[in-house]
Amino acid sequence: AEEGAAAQSSRSSIPMDAEHVELVKRTMASVKLPTLGIPAWASQISEDQWKDVVQRTLQARQS
């Protein structure tokens, strides 16, 4: 049973040293999402407003 648990956790979590973390950060920084995938409303709301909406939604689900 322990081997199964270890295999399960290794699939969901990859141990990474600082060098690998930096590699992932550099790689992700160069990823550009297509603007066609952004809904019109998303360009009409600020990042702070969006964060507030998400936070309120999460809080409502928890209560």
Secondary structure, DSSP 8 states (H G I E B T S, - for coil): -HHHHHHHHHHH-----HHHHHHHHHHHHT----GGGS-GGGGGS-HHHHHHHHHHHHHHHH-
